[in-house]
């Protein structure tokens, strides 16, 4: 899915306030603490609650391998001024049908600042700039209007509701489904005022997306 450029762990995406980079083992403690909160984990399909360190260690290793293989792009969200401080995760990975799917979560101390939208837009831009993909999918639990607002601000259009498996929640839950195609993305490039830079070097609004 993703090209050689993104398959090296020095790859990053930079926005006005954020650096998005590969997750590292040094991020594990922060990810356990932030993703382990019920308010975050409960809105996601794959983050268990409680969350233990071995699960996060496995996630980091698997995300790095997926990035290296080009199967996905999974990035730690970090403040631009403190790029060693992981505050969330944003990713584009194949869904069960193989369609590229946007997901994200942000730690509760960082909600309400527009950071989830900023991170999601950076990933969307990277997807359409660096791949030949024609569209992205996304979803949000119906009890998570904040995540729906993030997706709508990123240009996603609703394509209805349905049921989705949430393995970490132990069942199937209703979700709102969204789609963003390349043509719509082309028409929305005014969001580049956020200041996205692609580089390679040798409160409520930011709830997790499904």
N, C-alpha and C positions, 0 to 999 in steps of 0.2 A: 504493500500500500504506500509506504513512505520511502523516499529516495535515500541514497547514500548520505546526503548532507545531514539528515537527522539521526543517522545511525551511530553517531559518535557521542560519547558522553560530555564532550565539550560544547555541544550544540545548545543554544539557548534562544529564547524569545524574550525580547525586552519591550516593555510598554512604559508609559509615563511614570507609573508607580511600582511596577512589578518586574521581576525576572522570573521566567519560567525555565526550569532546567530539569535534567534527569534527577530522580530521587537517589539518595545516597544512604549508605548504612548509618551515617552520622545523623540522618533525619529521623531515625527510628523512634527515639524517645518522644520527640515532638508529635510525630504522627500517632503514636499510641495515645498520648494525652488528648489531642484534639479530635481525632476521628473516633476515639472511644467514648465521647460524650453521647448520651442517648439522643439528644436533639439532632446530632449529626448522623450517627449510625442508623437511627430509625428511619431515615428517609432514603436510605440507599439499599441496593439489592444485595451487596456483597460484603459489607462491613459488619461483622458480628458485634454484639454488645452483651457482656463486656468484651473488650478487645485486648488480646494478650500480645506481648512482645514477639513470640515466635511467629504469629500470624502476620505481623507487620514485616518481620524479617523476610518471610517468604514472599510477601507482596513486593517488596523492594527488589529482590532478586528476579522475580518473574517479570516485573515491569521493565527492568533493565534489559532482560533478554528479549522481550517483545520489541523494545525500541531498537536493539541491535539487529534484530531480524527484519525490521521494517514492517512488522505485522501491526504495529500500533505506535502511538506517540503518547506516552504517559509522563507528565511533567509535574514536578513539585512547584507549587506557587510560593514565591518568596518576595518579601519587600525589596524593592530595588536598592534601598540603602543598606539592607541587611540580607544579602543573598545567601547566607548560610542558614537563615532562619526559615524553615518550612512552616507554612501556615495553612496549607491545603494541597489538594491534588486536582488537576484537570487532565482529561484524557480524550483521545479519539481511538476507539477500538472496534473491532467487528462485533456486531450483535449476533444473536443465535442464527439469524438468517444470512449473516455475512455482510450486512450493510454497515458502513462506517457510522458509529454512534458516539455522540458527545456526552461525556459525564463529568461531574465536578463535585467537590465539596470544599468547604472553607470552615476553619475553626470558628467557634462562636465569638471569641473576642474581636474578630475581624468582620463581623456582619454589619450591614447597614452603611457601608462605605463605597459601594459600587465595585468592589474588587472582584467579585465573582463574574460580573458582566465584563470587566476589563480582561480578565484571564480567558474567559470563554471566547471573546472576540479575537484575541490573539491566536488562539488555537484554530478557530474557524478560518482566519486569514491564512495561517500556515497550511491548513489542509487544501484550500483551493489554490494557493500559490505554488505549492510543492508537489501536489499530486494531480492526477487526471480525473479524480473523482467528480461525479456529477451532482451528488447531493449528500447531505448529512441528515441523520435522524437523531432524535432526542426524546426523552420522556420524563415525566414528573408525576409523583403520586398525586392523586386528586386532593389529598389533604395538605398539599404543599404549594399554595398559591405563590409563595415567594419565588420558588424555582421557576414556575411558569412565567413570572414577570421577567426574570433574567433571560429566559429563552426568547420571549417576545421582543425584548429590547435588542437582542442579537439578530432579529429578523426572521426567526422561525415562525412558520405558520402552523396552526393547529390542523391536524388531519384526523381528529376524532379521539375517542377513548377506547380502552380495552383492558384486558387483564395481562399482567406480566408476572413472571416468577421472580420472587425475592428470596433466594436461597438462605440468606443470612437471617431473614425474618421468619423462615419456616413455612412459607405459603405463597399464594398468588394474590396479588392486590390490584385494585383498579388504578389505572394510570391515564393521564392525558398524553397523547402522542403528537410529536411535532416533526416538521421537515423543513430544511432549507436547501434550495437548489442553487446551482452556480449562477443562473441568471438573476435570481433574487439577490444573491451576494454581490454581484457586479453592480447592482443598482443601489447598494447600501454602503458604498465605500466612503461615504462622508464620515463614518466612524473612525477613519484613520487620524482624525484630529487627536485621538488618544495617544498617538505617537509610537506606533508599533515599529520596532526595528528587528530585522532578522539578522542574527549574527552567529558566526562560528569562530571560535578562538582556539590556536595551539595554546445592621443586625438582621433583620428578617430577610432581607433581599438575598442573602448569601447562603441560604440553606442548601443542602446537598441536592444535586440532580440525580435521578435514578440511573 
